[in-house]
Amino acid sequence: MIDQDNMSALSRQLRDTVRFTRSFNAQASSFAQWQSTTRAFVVEALGVGNERAAQSRTLEQQDHKTHHTRLVELTFSSGEKTEAFLLLPFTKNKCPAVLLLHDHGSRFDIGKEKLIQTSDPDKAGSSEAWIKRCYGERYLGDMLVKRGYVVLCADALGWSSREGNGYDAQQALAANLMQFGTSLAAIVASEDLQAALYLSALPEVDERFVASMGFSFGGFRAWQVAALTPAISASVAINWMGQLAGLMQPGANLLRGQSAYYMLHPQLAGKLDYPDIAALVAPRHALFYAGDQDPHFPGETVEAAFAALASVWTAASAAAHLETRIWPAGHVFGPAQQDAAIQWMDSVFGQ
C-alpha cells in the first residue's frame, strides 16, 4: 500500500534494485557506438522517429524598439495546435536562436507568458507575479532577443492557450494517453522536437547556433529535446537533473502522480536513468545548474548525476563542452544564474 510519503514497500524495493540496462559502459562499447544505438532506441520507444517541423501561421505581430513579437499558431503532426511567441531582432542578418521552454509550477493559466512579456490583460498579472517568484522579475525571452537571439516559446499541452481543467486533470490526461500506447511525457517530447525543427529552419535563424533553454520542467525539456535532435547545438538546463533513486525519496514530487506524468517515460523505465538520456547530448555543449537549497533535487543525487554526465562527456572527448554548477540558491532561476548562463551561451556561439 501507499504510505503517507507516497511510497510503497514495493517501490522502495524496486528503487533499491533497479539496474539501468542501457546505461553507458565504457568497458562494453565506445561512446559513439553506445550513443548511436541508444538514441535509436529512445527515438523508437517514444515514437518520434519521423517528426517534421511544426507548421505555423501568424496570428498577431507587435513591433518594439529592438524587435518584433509575433504570436504564432503551431500545428503538430498529431493535429494538435498551440500558440507561441516568436521574437525576432531587428536585423537582416541570420541570428542564433533559443527554444525557450516554460516551467510547470502547477500554474496553468500562463505558459509562454512565464518567459515573455504579454500584452494580454487577462494574463499580465499572473505573468508578472510568476517572474517575481521564479525569475528575479525578469522576462528571459525579452532579455535574449535584445541580445540578438531569435526566441521561440510555445505553450505545452495543459498551459495557457491549451489550459485544461487544472491540477487534477493531469492524471486523467496521462491515463487517456496511456490507453493508446503513448504517454504525456512522450507527447511533450514530440512537440518540443517539432518546435525545435521549426525554429532551426526559419530564414532568420543561423541553424548552426540553436540552443534549448529552460528552468525546472523547462530544464528537463531542454536537455530532453537536445538529446533527441542534433538541430539543438547547445542546451541550458536549470534545476532539473538527478538520478532516479535519489529523486524517489519520501514525499518527493516524482512519487505523487499528477505533475510527475509529464516526466515519466514508461517505455524507457528501468533501462535508462535521467542522466543517461541527457548524455545523448554529448559531445555537443550543455550546461546544467542546480541550487543547493532546492527542495525537489537533493544535493547528493544532483552531484551523482553531474558526475555521471562528466564521465560521459569525457568518454566523448568533449569534457570542456559540459558545464555543471551548484549555486547557493533554491528552486529558482535568478538574475546571477541567468547572466552566467547567457554569457556561457554567448561564448559557445561566439557572440
N, C-alpha and C positions, 0 to 999 in steps of 0.2 A: 504493500500500500504506500501511497504518497504521504510523507510526514509533513510537519509544519514548515520544513525548509524546502518543500517541493522536491524531495528526493525519496527514492525507494531503496531498499536493500539491493534490489536487482541493479538499479542504476549505479550504485556505488561499486558493485562487483564488476560491472561492465567497464566503468571508468578506470578501474584499477588494473584491468587485464587486457584492455584493447591494445592491439598491435597493428599499427598502420602499415598494411602490407605493400603499399606502393610508395612509401617514403624513399627519398634518395639514399642510396647506399653506395658510397664511393668504392667499396670492395667488390660490388656486384656489376657495376657498369660505369661508363663515363657519364659526366653530366649531360653532354649533348644527347647521348642515347636515351638517358632517363627522361630528359625534357621532351624529346620528340614523342616517345611512346606515352608519356603521362599526359601531355597536352591533348593528344589524340583521344585518350581515354576520357578525359574530362569533357572535351567538346562533344563526344558522342553521348556520354552519360547525361549531359544537360540538354542535349538536343539542339545545340547551337551551331552545328557544323555548316549549315547552308545560309546563314544570316547575311542579309544585304543591308545597305544603308537605309535608314528610315526615310520615308518620303515627307516632304514638307510643303506647307503653304503659309504665306504671311497673313496674319490677322490684323496687326496694327504696327505702326512704326512711330517712334518718337526720336527727335533729334536733340542732342545735348551739345555742350560746348566742345567736348572731346570725342564724342562717339554717337552712334545710332543704337537705339534699343528696339529690337523687333520682337513682337510677340508672335511666335510661330506655332502652328499645329503640326506635330509629328504623327505620322501614321506608321505603325509597325507591321511586320509581316503577318501577325495574328489578326490584323484588322483593328486592333486597339489604337486609340488616339490619345494624345496628351498634349498639353500646352507647355511651351518652353520659352525662356528668354534667350535671345541671341544678341550679344553685344559685339559691335563692330567698330574698331577705332577709325578715326578719320585719316585714312592713308590710302594711297594707290598701290602700296607695296604689299606683298604677301606677309602675313603675320604668324607668329607662333600662336598656339591655341590651348585652351584649357577646357576640358569637360569637367564641369563643376557639379558635384553630386551632393545633394542635400542630406541632412541627418534625419533621424527618426524622431526621437524626443517625445513620442506619444502626443504630438501636436499636429493634427491632420488638416486644419483649415488653411495652412500655408505649406508650401514645398519649395519651389523655386524662389519664393519670396523670403526664405530664410537666408538667402545669399545675395540676392539682387534687389535693389530698392524698387518698390512698386508704386504706381500712381493710383492703384485701385483703393478707394477709400474704405472698402469693406475689409481689406487685408492689411492696410498700412499699420494699424495699431498693433496687431498681432506680430507683424514683421519687426517693428521697432522694439517690441518687448523681447523678441527672440534674440536679436543681435546683441541686446544688452545682457541677456542671460549667458549666451554661449560664445559670442564673437567679439567681445570687447567694444561693443557699439559700432562695429564696422560692417559694411556690406562688402564681402570679399570679392564678389564679381565686379562690382563697380571699381574697386581698387585695381583689379587685374586689367580691366580694359583701359584704364588710364595709364597703365604701364606698357600698353601696346599689345596686349593679348586679345585675340578673339575669344569670347566666352560663351559657352552653351550650358544652360541649366534647365533641366526638364522635370516635370512632376512625375515621381514614381507612382506606381499603382497604389492608390489609397490616400493620396495627398492633393490638396488644393483643387485644381480642375478635375481631379479624379477622386475627390474625397468620398469615402464610403460612410458607414454607419458608426464610425468611432472605434474605440479600442477593442471592444468585444468582437467586432466584425472581422478582425484579422484572423482569428482562429477559424471562423466559418469560411472565409475566403480560402485559407490554406486547405481546409478539408474539401472544398469544392474542387480545387485544382488537383488534389491527390487522387480523386476519382478517375482522372483521365491520364494518370501516369506521369504527371509533371508536378512541380512544386512552386510555391510562391517565390522562393529564392531563385529558382531557375528562370521564372518569368522576368524578374528584375535583372538578372544577369543578361538575358537575351535582349531586353530593351536597352540596357546600358551599352551593350555591344553595338546594336544598330545605331544608337545615338553617336557613338564614337566614330563609326564608319561614315556617318553623315557629316560630322564635324570635319573630319580629316579631308573629305572630298570637296569642301566648299572652296570656291575660287579665291576667296580672300585669305585662305589658310596655307601656310607652308607645311605640307604634310610630313616633313622631316621632324617637326617640332610640335608634337601634340601631347599634352600631359593630361592625366586624370588627377583630380584633387578632391578630397572630402574629409569631413570630420565625423567621428562616431560611426553610425551606419553608413554615412557617406565615405568614411575611410575604408570600411570593409568593401564597399562598392568600387573604390578607387583602385585597390590592388587586385580585386577580382576581375575587373574589366581589362586591366593591363595584362593579367595572366591569360586572358582569352584571345587577345589580338595584338599583333605587332604594330597596329596603327597607333597604339599608345607608346610613345618613346620614353616617357618618364612618368612615374606615379608618386603622388604625395598622399600618404595615408596617416591620418591623425586620430589617435585614441581608439584604434580597433586592431589589436593584434595580441594573440596569446595562444598557448597550447590548450587543446580541448580539456585535458584532465585538470588543468589549473583553472579553467573557466567554469567547470562543473562542480562548484563548491556550494555548500548550503546557502540557500537564499539567492543564488546568482540568477541574472536575467535569463540565461540560456535554459534554465530549468522551468521557467514559468509558462511556457507555451506562448500564445499571443504574439508579441513582437518578435520572439525568437524565430518564428517560422520564416521571417524574411532572410535569415542567415543559415538555415538548415537545408542541406542537400542530402536527402536520403540516398541518392544514387552514389554518393561519394563516401558515405559514413563508414567508418572502420577501415577505410582504405587510404585516405589522405587526411592529415591534420591540417589545420588552418595555415601554418607556416609552409606546409608542403605545396599548397595551392598557390600561395603568394610567391613561392620560389620559382614558379614558372615565368615570372617577370625577368629573372636573370638571363643574360648579363646586362640587360638594359638598366637605366638609372632608376633608383627607388629610394624614397625617404619615408621613414616610419618614426613618428613621435608618439610619446606616451606621457602621462602625468603620474608622478609618484604618489599622489593623493586621489587617484581615480578609483572610486569605489567599485567600478564594474570590471576593472582589469588589475588584479593583484600584481604587485611588483615582481614576485617570484616567477609567475607564468609569463609576464612580459619579457623579463630578462632571458628566460629559457627560449622563448620564441625568437628573440633578437639574435641569440647565439646560433640557433638553427639556421636562420636566414644568412648570417655571416658565413657559416660553413659552406652553404650552397654557393653564394656569390664568389667565395674563394675558389671553390671547385670549378666554377665557370670562368676562372681567371679574370674576375672583374670586381675584386674586393673594393676598389676605390669608387665603384658605381653605387654602392649601398651606404646610406647614412641612417643610423638609428640613434635616438637620443631620448632620455627620460628627463622630463622637465619637472621643476618644483611647482606642480600645478595639479588641479583636479580634472574633472571631465569637461574641459573647455578648450577652445582654440583661440587663445588670446592674442593681443597685438604683437608681443615679442615673438611668439611662435610663428605667427603669420609672416612677420617681416623676415625671419630666418628662413622659413620655407620658400618664400618668394625669391629671396636672394639666392638660395640654392638652385631653384629652377632657372633663374636668370643665368646663373653660371653654367648650368648644364646646356642651356640653349644658346649660350654665347650672346646674351642680350646686354 
